[in-house]
Amino acid sequence: MNRFLLGLALILLGTVPALAHHSAAGIDTSKTLSADVTLKQFMWSAPHAQIIVMYQDESGKDVELSVTTFAPGALIRQGFSPKDFRAGDKIKLFWHPNRSGSPGGILARVVAADGRVMNGDIQGPPPATYP
């Protein structure tokens, strides 16, 4: 019985770093921002892919934005591959912004150049409409 409890304790201790890794404390999930952007780079890598884009803010200033997505395996299950995204592509990006106000956040949705939709909302299924 003691070995069982020790094993269970070790397993539970191993889950603490995983929970901390997936914290969304720095993300404002109550807001969803959107912009028509130009893809600068799509880093298709583990543990999470990264989308880096350029867009103009309300004042006309060029802004570089980096948005974190799911792992590549989750993107593949949605029917996407690295060849679907090329530098210079015009896409529609929806994201939950960083609480700090710095450019970036977590992916909510991408409408790719070919019209396909990649869902990445950390809140579950995306709403029927976005702002």
N, C-alpha and C positions, 0 to 999 in steps of 0.2 A: 504493500500500500504506500509506503514511503517513497518508493521509486516512482510510482504513478504520480503522486503529488509533486515530486521534484520535476518530473518530465512536464507536467501540466504548467508548473510555474515557469519553466524555461520557455515553453511555447508562448505563454502569455507575455513574458518579458520581450520576446522577439517581435511581438506585434506593436509595441509602443513606438519604435522608430518608424514603422510603416504608417502609422496614424499621423505622426508629426510631419512626415514627408508630404502627405496629401492635404495638409491644412490649407484652407482658403482664407485664413485670417487677414492676409494682405490684399484681398480682392473684395471689391464692393459688388456682391452678387445681386444687390437690389437694383443696380443700374445696368442697362445694356446700351452701349454706344454703337454707332454704325458709321461707316464711311465707304465711299468708292475709292479704292486704293490701287496702287501699282505694286505688284509683287516684286520685291527685291531679292528675297532668298527664302526657300522652304527647306529647312534643315530636318530631314527625314531621319531622325536618330532617336535612340532610346536614352533615357526612360520616357521622355516626352518630346514630340516633334515641336519645332518652333517655326512660326511664320513671321518673317520680317518684311514690312511693307513701308511704302512712302505715300503720304497724302498731304493735302493742304487743309489746315485748320480753318476756323471761321474767319480769321484775320488774313488768310492767304499765305501764311507761313508754312514752309515745307517741314513736315514732321516725320521722323522715322519711328516706327512702332513695332514692338516685338510682342507677339502673342503666343502663349503656350497652348499646345493642344494635347490630345491623348497620345499614347504610345502608337508607333506605326502599325502594330497589329490591329488596334481598334480602328484605325483609318482604313486599313485593308478590308476589314469586315464591312465597312461602309461602301466598298467598291472603288477605293482610290489607290493610286500607286504614285511613286515619286515622279514618274513621267507626266502626270496630269498637271503639274505645276511648274511653270518656267518663268524665269526672271523676265519682267516686262509685262506679264499677264495683267489684265485689268480684272479685278474681282471686287465683290461686295463683301465687306467684313463686318461682323457683329461680334462684340466682345464685352466682357465684364471688366471694367477698368481697375487699375491698382488704386488702393485707398490713398496712397501717398500723393496721387496726382501725377506721378511720372508716367510718360507714355508707355502703355503696355497693359497686359492683363491676361485673362483666360478666355480662350475661344468659346463663343456661343454658337456661331454659325458662319460658314463661308458659302457664298454663291460663286462657283467657279466660272471661268471664262466661257465654258461650254454650257452653263446653266445648271449643272448638277449642284446639289446641296450637300455640304459636309456639316453634320451636326456635331457639336462638341460641348454642348451645354453641360456644365457641372451640376446643374439643378435638376437634371433629368431630361425628359423629352422637351424639345423646344416648343415655345408657344406657337399658336397658329400664325401670328403675325409678329413682326418686330418693328420697332420705331423706324 
